[in-house]
Amino acid sequence: MKNALGSHLFDSTYFIAYEAVGQYTAHTIWHMLQDAGLSNEKFQHGLSLSEILQHLQCHHRYEHHVAWALYFLKAKQYLTWNEDQWMTLPSPLPFFDKKTISETVPSHFNIQPSIDLIDYVAKHWISIIQNNVKAEHILFHHEGLSLWEHYFSNDHHLYAVHNYGTAEYVFSNLHETATPIHMLELGVGFGSATSAMLQSAITYAKPIDQYTITDVSPALANKVKKHFALQYPSVSFTSRKFDIEHSTPKWSHTFDYIYAVNVMHCAEQIVDTLANMQALLKEDGMLVLSECVRQDHQVQLHQEFIFSLLPHFRLLPKQQDTIDHTIPCYGFWSGEDWKYFMEQAGYIDIHVHVNAGSSVCGAIISGKKKV
């Protein structure tokens, strides 16, 4: 099969931008901690994790979040770990503010939704880890909800590659003689993946006959359905409430394709959830997932600074109980993890295509129903 996440999506500009946002995340965390009283001078003398947690008045449920931030600063060369002490490096600290970003990332490549969400989370992060405010209230109320809509948009070039990579994968692997297809989208959200899929159907001249849009929020699913039904009158749209873990499948042997973009990692029991999807597929049906991935469980992703605060972004089970000497990893799995999940769920003809390029950022995972 063709590698869906090729160099035309994950090109050199993408990696420049991705690294810049990672550096900006570290810059933001560093200044956030300094504003909270953890000055450069204090780190020069060395601080234990317990001292840092005590200084920040961190609630126990967020101790791993603080540890994640410290290890991320270590990865970006702000801090080092020496004899149970977090210390600044002897060389000057990196400096990567918004001016540096504007000088680094080409102006046509839009990363502003990432920057806006990082800034928003940083403004509330100390209050959240102190358990003075609920993360869900901050992230999904008014301003936060608007920022998410911009983040999960095809105008946000760091995110759009996952939507377009999924669509290209589906249509580049569709047989020329295939009849019009029935497609199910899981977790539609604000509809950016839907848009990419419908645009690609026209580009590849492969008609979608029926399109079922689902989300845990029936209001979101219905809103997206109404929007695209006006643009694509030849497609028969249906919208439904569907919780990937708690809904009982009602469409036995119905769909040619089931796909989801950055949804399946939210499942608490991923293997069971994947297995349940097989009952919805036709005999030759395919499940296609697009996921942000990490190279391995020693690598942190800058997105974790934001996403680790969400209810469904749990520490990976391989995480040790202790917060000392362990790099916390939230939510995002590796390509090898996804291959294992698909095998355990009983799929056949499994493919995991990790993006081309210098860093592991995304993957397309596909598998066919076992007959």
N, C-alpha and C positions, 0 to 999 in steps of 0.2 A: 504494500500500500504506500501511497504517496505521503511524505512527511507533511502534515498539515500545518505545523508551526515552523515555517521556513524563514529564510532570510528576508523575504519581502515584508514580513510582519515584524519579526524581531531583528531589525537591522541595526546598524551602528548607532544611529540617532536614538533608537529605543534604549540601548544600553547606556549611552551617555546620560539620558534623562533618568533612567532607573537608578543609576549610581548617584546622580545629583540629588534625587529625592531621598535616597538613603543617607547621604551626607547631611542634607538639611534636617532630616529627622534627628540625627545624632546632635547636630548643632542646637536644635530646639530643646532636646532633652537636657543637654548640658546646661543651658542657660535657665531652664526651668528649675533644675536642682540648685543652681546658684541663687536664684531668686528666693528659693525656699530656705536659704541659709547654709547650704552645703558649698562653701566657697572653695575656690581653687587652693587657697592656703590650707584649708582643712584637709583636702585630699593630698596635698604635698606631704603632710605629716602622716597620712595613712588613716583610714577609717575601716573598721570591721563592718560586716553586713549588719550585725545587730545594732551597732551604733547608728548606722544610716537609717535603719528601720525605726529606731527610737526617735531620732531627730525629726523624721518625717511624720511621726505619730501614725505610722502605717497600720491599718487594720489587718488582722492575721489573714483574711481571705485574699489580700492583695500583696502578700509578701513576695510571691513569685513574679508579680508584675514589676516590682522594684528590682528584683534580681535580674529579670530580663533586660531592664533599662541599663543596668550596670554592665552586663555582658555585651550589650549592643555598643555601649561606649568603648568597651575594650576592643571590640572588633573594628571600630572606626578610629582607634588609636587616640582616644581621649584619656583612657585609664588603663592601668595594668593591675594585675593581681599578684601580690608579693607577701608570702608568709601570713596568709589570712587577713591581709589588709588591701583595701582598694586605694590605689595611689595614682596621681597624675604621672604621665611620662616626663622624662627630663627634657625632651625636645618641646618646642612651642606647640600649643594646641592647634588643631585644624580650625579653620574659620570658614563657614559655608552658609552665608546668609542669603537673603532674597536677591541682593545685588549680584552675588557670585553665581546664583542660579541663572539670572538673566544673561550673564556673560558666558555661561557654559552650555545651556540648552538652546538649540535653534528656536527662534521665535514662532515658527510654524507648528511646533510640536507642543501641544497643550498639556501642561501638567498642573495647571492652576487648581483643579479640583482636589488633587492630592495635597497641595500646599495648604489650601483653605481648611481641609479636614484635619491635617496635622496641627495647624495653629489652634483650631477650635478645641481639639482634645487636650492639647497642652495647657490651654487656659483653665481647664476644669480638672486636670489629672490629679493634682495634689488633693483637692477636695474629694475626688472619687476614691483614691486609695486610703484616705482617712475615714471613708464610709460616711462622710457628711452629706453626700448627695448620691443618688442612685445613677449608675452609668446609663441605664436604659432611659431614664427620664431626660438626661442631658442629650443623649445621642438621637433620640427619636421624638423630640419635642420641638416644634416650630423650626428654629434655625438649624438644628441638627438634621432634621428630615430633609430640608432643602439642600443641605450640603451633600447628603447621600445621593439625592437624585442627580446632582451634577457629577458626583463621583462615578456612579454607575451609568455613564452616558458614553455614547460613541464619539462625542466631542472631546472626551477625556482620553487622550491617545495612549496613556499607560494601561488603561483598562480595555479599550476597544479591541485590542489584538485578540483577547480571549473570545469575544463575540464573533469576530470575523473568522478567526481560526476554526471555530466550531462549524460555522456555516460552510466554509470552504471544504472542510473535511467531509461533511455529509454529502455535498453535491459532487465532489470530485471522486467519490467512491460509489456513486449511484450508477447502476447499469444503464446503458443507453436505451435499453428496451423497457426500462421500468415504467410502470403505469403511474398515474398521479398518486401521490402518497398521502397518507394520514399520519400526522405528526403530533406528538405530545411534548409540550415544554413544561418542565418542572420549575417552580419558583421564578415566575416571570418578573417579579419586582416592578421596575419602571419601564420595562419593555425594550431595552437596548439590544438584547440578544435576539428578540423577536424581529426587530427592525433589520438586523444584519442577516438573519435567516431569510426573510422575505425578499430583501434586495438581491441576495445571492441566488434565490430561485429564479429570478428574472435573468440575472447575468448568465446563469448556466442553462437557461431555457428548460428547466426541470419543474413542471408544475406541481404545486402543493394543492391537493384537492380539499383536504380537511385539516384544520389546525386547532388543536385543543390547548387552551391556555390555562394554566393552573398556578395557584399560589396559596400559601397558608392564609393570606388575606383575600377573601372573595371580592372585596371592593377594588383592590389593585388589579386583580385578574380581569374583572369586568371593565374597568377603565381602559386597560390596554386593548381588550377585545374591541371595544367601541371605536377606539382611535384607528386601529388598523383595518377594521371592517370597511371604513370609509375609503381608505387608500387602496385596498385590494378587494374589490367587489367580486372577483372571480373565485376567491377562497371562502370556504364555509368555516366560519369561526365559532368556537364554543368556549365558554369560560366556566371554570369550576373552582371551588375551594378544594385544595388537596394538600394535606400534611404528609410529607414523604415518610414519616415514621408512624403516624397514628391514623391515617386514613386507610380504609379497606378498599383495595382495588375493585372497581366495578366495571372495568372495560376489558373483559377477558379476550385475549387474542385479537386486539383491535388495531394496534399501531405498527406502522412500518419502522418508525424511528421514535425513540424517546430520548430527549436530550436535556441537559441542564448545564448551566454555566455558573461555576462557583456556588453550587447549592449542596451537592451531596456530602461535602465534608461536615455539614451541619448535623448530619444524622448521628445519633449517639451509638446506634448499632449499625454501622455501615454495611457490614456483610449481609445482615438480615434484610436491610432496606434494599440493597442491590438485588438480592434474591427475589424479593417481592415484585420487583419491576418486571421480571421475566413473564409473569402471568399476563401482563398487559400487552406483550409483544406478539405479533403474528409469528408464524412458524419460522420465517426467515428474517424476523425483525432484529434491529440493532439498537443497543443502548450506547449513546455517545455522551461523554462527560468532558467538560473543559474545566480544568482546575489550576489555580496557582499552586505551584509545588516548590519544595525546597530540595536541594541536592542531597542532603542527609540531615540527620537529627543533631548535627553540630553546627548547622548554618542557620542564622536568624534572617528573617525577612523584615524589612522596615514596616511592612503593612501590619505586623503584629502589634506595633505600638497602638494602633487604632483598634484593630479587630479583636485583640485579646480582651477588650472590655465588653464585647458582645456576649449575650447569654450562651450562645451555641459554640463559642470558641473556647473549648476546654484545653487544658494541658494535655499533650499527647500521652497516651497510656504508658509509653516507654519512659516517661519522665520519672526520675527517682523522687522519693518522698522528701528528701532533704533539699534545701535551697542553697546549700553550700557546694561549691565545686561542680555544679550541674547547670548546663545551659538550658533554661526553660524554652520549650517550643509549644506554640499555640496553633491549633486548628489546621494548619497546612501540612499535608503529608508529602512524601517523596513519590517519585514515579514507581519505584520498586514496591512501596506500600500499596499503591493502587493496583498494581499487577496482582499482588497477593490477594487483595480484597475481591477482585473480579474472579480469580480462580476459586476462592473459597465460596463465592456465591453461585458457582456452577456455570459460568459463561464459557463459551468456546470461541475460538478464533480471536483471542484477546490481543489487542495492540495498545502499546503505550508510546506515544510520540512526544518526547520532550523537545522543547524549542531548540532551534539552531542558535548558535551564537556563543558568547563568552561566559554567560552565567545561566544557571537553571532558574527559570521564572515561571514557566507554565507547561502544561501537558494536555494532550488530547488522549482520553482513555476510551477504548471502544471494545465491545464484545457482542457476540450474537447469542441468541437464545438457544439453549440446549434442547434439542428435540427428543 
